[in-house]
């Protein structure tokens, strides 16, 4: 399959730094915390403890995520041919990819892929996985690899991430995006597609941003 890419506005590159409070980006509008740091800060203590107890598995999961995302990016950029290139991919990553491929093949008219976004009014910065049509709907699309299938109630931070990207995209380009889709390929063999509307999560996102700032004493 060949993916169609449409013209998108030029967005200046941003650089990331990490300190004790998480990841930040240096943007044309100043230093802003990353989307994932803020939306995941309530779970950060739990995951820090888990990584400390499970260092080998933590490294494996991180490596899996980076490799899986790069493979999807290459595929959507028409740079990965399954027939010719599959032997170059680790079997576990290839399996996750092949599971998700039917959903990936519903993507077309790609507007943005791994592009930087930031907004002073939202107060966040980050890199969006993909903005494109999925099943004919222009959407914020996020790709996830997982060890096991997820419950919707456990991944609200994913929905807040997607909402943040929609708001920042509108701030940067003026284009409104009314849908997000989270595509998850799980090692237990399940493929999950979660979808929603940014407007449903905007208030919760801003509440979470404020809680994050208060946790750092910024409103003391």
Buried (B, 14 or more C-beta within 10 A) or exposed (E): EEBEBEEBEEBEEBEEEEEEEBBBBBBEBEEBBBBBBBBBBBEBEEEEEBBEEEEEEBEEBEEBBEBBBEBBBBBBEEEBEEEEBEEEBEEBBBBBBEBBBEBBEBBBBBBBBBBBBBBBEBBBBBBBBBBBBBEEBBBBBBBBBBEEEBEEEEBBBBBBBBBBBBBBBBBBBEEEBEBBBBBBBBBEEEBBEBBBBBEEBBEBBBEBBEEBBEEEEEEE
